[in-house]
Amino acid sequence: MKGTGTQTDPFIIMTADDLYSMEELGGEGIYCRLGADIELNGTPYAENFVPIPVNWSSLDGNDHKIRNIFVSDPTNYVHAFRVMTAGTIRISGLMLENVVLCGTVVNLFTADSGITADIKLYDCALVLKVSHLTGSVISGENCILHGSGLTVSSELSVVALSAVMNRGYTLFNGGTIRRTQIVIDVTVHDAGASSIPETSIFRNVNVSDSWITGSVYCDVSGTGHIYNMADYYCSFSNFYQAVAMKGIDY
């Protein structure tokens, strides 16, 4: 693999094997750049998926894609990326295309034990399809984008989520969202959740100059909080929302 991992001479990732080799080659302070689209279909990682190691401080997507991540384990937690490096992690110019996650709890990013990190997305696009199969409300720092110990902030980015959930599950938890477009198409099977903070799209997030569009459909009758827009600890500035709530009485 070309490069030495410095800011001026980053590792150039060309293949899925290169991407996974960062588990051994990477570390805190390491810089990487994609030199091509990374296609997981047709590789050993497609059938026996192992979470992609995030063992670097900076990844420049260079306007390339990582595509076709499929993880399905209906009885366990699932995630697509394994964060091994603490501190600030910057990801820019990257598109995640056709990421499909199915499990009792789903996180795009999860952290190794004892790791805390702030993931900053800039000029990225995330296209996610999620099946969240547990009926329990997920507490703590967990959300669709990340697990405990992590925050994800977004600027000048796009997040597109298609999801089927047994109960509304937070999309953003902590961090900041600036100049970001969010599109959701969500079906919720349970209208009985009673916890506003834990069944909110936004939880403890600062949002500015952004917008959200799409729909939330509840396919059972009843009352309750099917999927709130935000909890009590969010702040919004210059924020536009046009989300249709369907199949619920109020």
ROVOVEX-302897 format. One record per residue (C-alpha): residue number from 1; x negated, y, z. Coordinates in nm, 4 decimals. Layout:
N
[NUM,[X,Y,Z]],
...
This chain:
250
[1,[0.0000,0.0000,0.0000]],
[2,[-0.1321,0.3433,-0.0915]],
[3,[-0.1983,0.6116,0.1678]],
[4,[-0.3435,0.6272,0.5161]],
[5,[-0.0335,0.7361,0.7087]],
[6,[-0.1359,1.0953,0.7733]],
[7,[0.0758,1.4003,0.6988]],
[8,[-0.1372,1.4868,0.3939]],
[9,[-0.1808,1.1238,0.2817]],
[10,[0.1333,0.9331,0.3854]],
[11,[0.1885,0.5635,0.3305]],
[12,[0.3714,0.5191,-0.0020]],
[13,[0.6470,0.2595,0.0327]],
[14,[0.7374,0.0930,-0.2977]],
[15,[0.9060,-0.2350,-0.1995]],
[16,[1.1105,-0.3980,0.0761]],
[17,[0.7941,-0.5781,0.1875]],
[18,[0.6197,-0.2420,0.2248]],
[19,[0.9132,-0.1139,0.4296]],
[20,[0.8969,-0.4048,0.6725]],
[21,[0.5170,-0.3953,0.6910]],
[22,[0.5487,-0.0719,0.8898]],
[23,[0.6228,-0.2833,1.1973]],
[24,[0.2515,-0.3667,1.2008]],
[25,[0.1015,-0.0677,1.0164]],
[26,[0.3071,0.2098,1.1731]],
[27,[0.3176,0.3872,1.5051]],
[28,[0.3736,0.7271,1.6595]],
[29,[0.2401,1.0065,1.4401]],
[30,[0.2548,0.7983,1.1212]],
[31,[0.3933,0.9554,0.8016]],
[32,[0.5624,0.7597,0.5201]],
[33,[0.7133,0.8400,0.1825]],
[34,[0.9285,0.6324,-0.0497]],
[35,[0.7794,0.5966,-0.3960]],
[36,[1.0778,0.4063,-0.5400]],
[37,[1.4310,0.2958,-0.4566]],
[38,[1.4275,0.0051,-0.2107]],
[39,[1.6693,-0.2693,-0.3150]],
[40,[1.7358,-0.5383,-0.0544]],
[41,[1.9492,-0.7594,-0.2773]],
[42,[1.7373,-1.0341,-0.4280]],
[43,[1.4900,-1.0264,-0.1396]],
[44,[1.4582,-1.2654,0.1583]],
[45,[1.5842,-0.9808,0.3800]],
[46,[1.9260,-0.9877,0.2144]],
[47,[2.0293,-1.3364,0.3286]],
[48,[1.8486,-1.3382,0.6640]],
[49,[1.8610,-0.9727,0.7554]],
[50,[1.6151,-0.8392,1.0095]],
[51,[1.6638,-0.4766,1.1218]],
[52,[1.4360,-0.2388,0.9327]],
[53,[1.1550,-0.1178,1.1629]],
[54,[1.1418,0.2560,1.2290]],
[55,[0.7799,0.2659,1.3416]],
[56,[0.6795,0.6092,1.2188]],
[57,[0.7400,0.9739,1.3071]],
[58,[0.8333,1.0912,0.9576]],
[59,[0.9889,0.9333,0.6489]],
[60,[1.0201,1.1389,0.3316]],
[61,[1.2796,0.9632,0.1202]],
[62,[1.1577,1.1641,-0.1782]],
[63,[1.5172,1.1526,-0.3165]],
[64,[1.5095,0.7723,-0.3266]],
[65,[1.7548,0.5158,-0.1868]],
[66,[1.7528,0.2227,0.0486]],
[67,[2.0471,0.0195,-0.0710]],
[68,[2.2524,-0.2915,0.0006]],
[69,[2.2065,-0.3505,0.3725]],
[70,[2.4567,-0.6152,0.4835]],
[71,[2.4803,-0.7303,0.8464]],
[72,[2.7702,-0.9439,0.9697]],
[73,[2.7845,-1.1155,1.3080]],
[74,[3.1410,-1.0971,1.4414]],
[75,[3.0436,-1.2097,1.7924]],
[76,[2.7447,-0.9818,1.8568]],
[77,[2.6051,-0.6296,1.8359]],
[78,[2.4653,-0.5483,1.4914]],
[79,[2.2402,-0.2715,1.3641]],
[80,[2.0483,-0.1810,1.0494]],
[81,[1.7398,-0.0021,1.1850]],
[82,[1.5212,-0.0829,1.4864]],
[83,[1.3542,0.2243,1.6390]],
[84,[1.0115,0.1375,1.7784]],
[85,[0.8650,0.4883,1.8120]],
[86,[0.9535,0.7429,2.0805]],
[87,[0.9841,1.1192,2.0427]],
[88,[1.1062,1.3058,1.7378]],
[89,[1.1631,1.1070,1.4191]],
[90,[1.2228,1.3006,1.0988]],
[91,[1.3971,1.1512,0.7960]],
[92,[1.4462,1.3675,0.4875]],
[93,[1.5592,1.3285,0.1282]],
[94,[1.6931,0.9751,0.1797]],
[95,[2.0138,0.8083,0.0668]],
[96,[2.1408,0.4954,0.2408]],
[97,[2.3738,0.3309,-0.0087]],
[98,[2.6141,0.0432,0.0569]],
[99,[2.5348,-0.0178,0.4229]],
[100,[2.7847,-0.2749,0.5558]],
[101,[2.7926,-0.3502,0.9304]],
[102,[3.0331,-0.5942,1.0970]],
[103,[3.0171,-0.6873,1.4659]],
[104,[3.1561,-0.6352,1.8138]],
[105,[2.9498,-0.3161,1.8349]],
[106,[2.7775,-0.1540,1.5379]],
[107,[2.4913,0.0960,1.5382]],
[108,[2.3066,0.2235,1.2341]],
[109,[2.0008,0.2813,1.4571]],
[110,[1.9158,0.1008,1.7795]],
[111,[1.6088,0.1420,1.9988]],
[112,[1.3721,-0.1071,2.1538]],
[113,[1.3936,-0.1333,2.5312]],
[114,[1.2499,0.1769,2.7000]],
[115,[1.2350,0.3818,2.3769]],
[116,[1.4016,0.7247,2.3652]],
[117,[1.3978,0.9217,2.0429]],
[118,[1.5675,1.2083,1.8628]],
[119,[1.6304,1.1246,1.4968]],
[120,[1.6598,1.4315,1.2761]],
[121,[1.8200,1.3838,0.9343]],
[122,[1.7617,1.6525,0.6733]],
[123,[1.9024,1.6451,0.3187]],
[124,[2.0168,1.2838,0.3606]],
[125,[2.3245,1.0904,0.2497]],
[126,[2.4639,0.7970,0.4483]],
[127,[2.7271,0.5743,0.2862]],
[128,[2.8521,0.3317,0.5517]],
[129,[3.1180,0.0604,0.5701]],
[130,[3.1888,-0.0613,0.9231]],
[131,[3.4030,-0.3296,1.0871]],
[132,[3.4141,-0.2795,1.4642]],
[133,[3.5755,-0.5891,1.6100]],
[134,[3.5982,-0.5397,1.9851]],
[135,[3.9062,-0.4023,2.1566]],
[136,[3.6970,-0.2424,2.4295]],
[137,[3.6214,0.1258,2.4449]],
[138,[3.2458,0.1736,2.4037]],
[139,[3.1027,0.3898,2.6815]],
[140,[2.7695,0.5605,2.7315]],
[141,[2.5583,0.6883,2.4436]],
[142,[2.6710,0.4302,2.1890]],
[143,[2.8271,0.5404,1.8616]],
[144,[2.8322,0.4230,1.5028]],
[145,[2.5142,0.6130,1.4172]],
[146,[2.3050,0.5069,1.7167]],
[147,[2.2746,0.3090,2.0370]],
[148,[2.1510,0.4019,2.3838]],
[149,[1.8334,0.6061,2.4167]],
[150,[1.8823,0.7789,2.0818]],
[151,[2.0380,1.0934,1.9421]],
[152,[2.0937,1.1683,1.5756]],
[153,[2.1039,1.5258,1.4461]],
[154,[2.2016,1.6111,1.0901]],
[155,[2.1382,1.9095,0.8647]],
[156,[2.2250,1.9649,0.4984]],
[157,[2.3463,1.6059,0.4772]],
[158,[2.6464,1.3901,0.3866]],
[159,[2.7991,1.1116,0.5967]],
[160,[3.0655,0.8963,0.4290]],
[161,[3.2319,0.6353,0.6522]],
[162,[3.4815,0.3661,0.5593]],
[163,[3.5823,0.1700,0.8686]],
[164,[3.8251,-0.0803,1.0164]],
[165,[3.8259,-0.0631,1.3963]],
[166,[4.0157,-0.2413,1.6695]],
[167,[3.9870,0.0846,1.8613]],
[168,[3.8608,0.4303,1.7654]],
[169,[3.4825,0.4367,1.7961]],
[170,[3.2676,0.7520,1.8167]],
[171,[3.0800,0.8508,1.5020]],
[172,[2.8542,1.1258,1.6433]],
[173,[2.7358,1.1302,2.0046]],
[174,[2.4955,1.4048,2.1135]],
[175,[2.2646,1.6090,1.8936]],
[176,[2.3576,1.8828,1.6496]],
[177,[2.5297,1.8857,1.3119]],
[178,[2.4608,2.1719,1.0735]],
[179,[2.5629,2.2222,0.7109]],
[180,[2.6867,1.8646,0.6891]],
[181,[2.9793,1.7154,0.4975]],
[182,[3.1615,1.4233,0.6619]],
[183,[3.4163,1.2048,0.4823]],
[184,[3.6082,0.9355,0.6700]],
[185,[3.8552,0.6641,0.5705]],
[186,[3.9401,0.4803,0.8915]],
[187,[4.1986,0.2196,0.9891]],
[188,[4.2537,0.1667,1.3625]],
[189,[4.4379,-0.1410,1.4925]],
[190,[4.4934,-0.0246,1.8513]],
[191,[4.6913,0.2843,1.9492]],
[192,[4.6606,0.2237,2.3214]],
[193,[4.3216,0.3720,2.4091]],
[194,[4.3432,0.6196,2.6961]],
[195,[3.9919,0.7649,2.7068]],
[196,[3.9601,1.0823,2.5016]],
[197,[3.5795,1.1105,2.5306]],
[198,[3.5191,0.7521,2.4230]],
[199,[3.7619,0.7430,2.1300]],
[200,[3.6553,1.0654,1.9609]],
[201,[3.4897,1.1206,1.6261]],
[202,[3.2642,1.3840,1.7866]],
[203,[3.1335,1.3397,2.1399]],
[204,[2.9121,1.5944,2.3165]],
[205,[2.8015,1.7412,1.9815]],
[206,[2.7243,2.0963,1.8643]],
[207,[2.8686,2.1410,1.5138]],
[208,[2.8256,2.4425,1.2849]],
[209,[2.8716,2.5325,0.9175]],
[210,[3.0146,2.1863,0.8442]],
[211,[3.3354,2.0173,0.7392]],
[212,[3.5196,1.6851,0.7696]],
[213,[3.7827,1.5447,0.5342]],
[214,[3.9635,1.2132,0.4905]],
[215,[4.2194,1.0104,0.6815]],
[216,[4.2774,0.7986,0.9924]],
[217,[4.5505,0.5361,0.9724]],
[218,[4.6881,0.3437,1.2717]],
[219,[4.8642,0.0248,1.1622]],
[220,[5.0469,-0.0461,1.4903]],
[221,[5.3231,0.1494,1.6554]],
[222,[5.2751,0.3052,1.9945]],
[223,[5.1430,0.6091,2.1701]],
[224,[4.8019,0.7023,2.2956]],
[225,[4.4807,0.8432,2.1596]],
[226,[4.4233,0.6668,1.8308]],
[227,[4.1150,0.8612,1.7280]],
[228,[4.0599,1.2102,1.8645]],
[229,[3.8676,1.4720,1.6732]],
[230,[3.6449,1.5702,1.9677]],
[231,[3.5897,1.5335,2.3391]],
[232,[3.5724,1.8192,2.5905]],
[233,[3.1972,1.8770,2.5554]],
[234,[3.1721,1.9648,2.1860]],
[235,[3.1251,2.3097,2.0382]],
[236,[3.2316,2.4081,1.6861]],
[237,[3.1379,2.7109,1.4795]],
[238,[3.2457,2.7769,1.1205]],
[239,[3.3876,2.4249,1.1003]],
[240,[3.6556,2.3099,0.8548]],
[241,[3.8683,1.9996,0.9050]],
[242,[4.1341,1.8411,0.6861]],
[243,[4.1949,1.4926,0.8223]],
[244,[4.5325,1.3243,0.7796]],
[245,[4.6523,1.1192,1.0771]],
[246,[4.8919,0.8479,0.9562]],
[247,[5.1031,0.5784,1.1161]],
[248,[5.1301,0.7345,1.4595]],
[249,[5.4326,0.9028,1.6149]],
[250,[5.2713,1.2323,1.7099]],
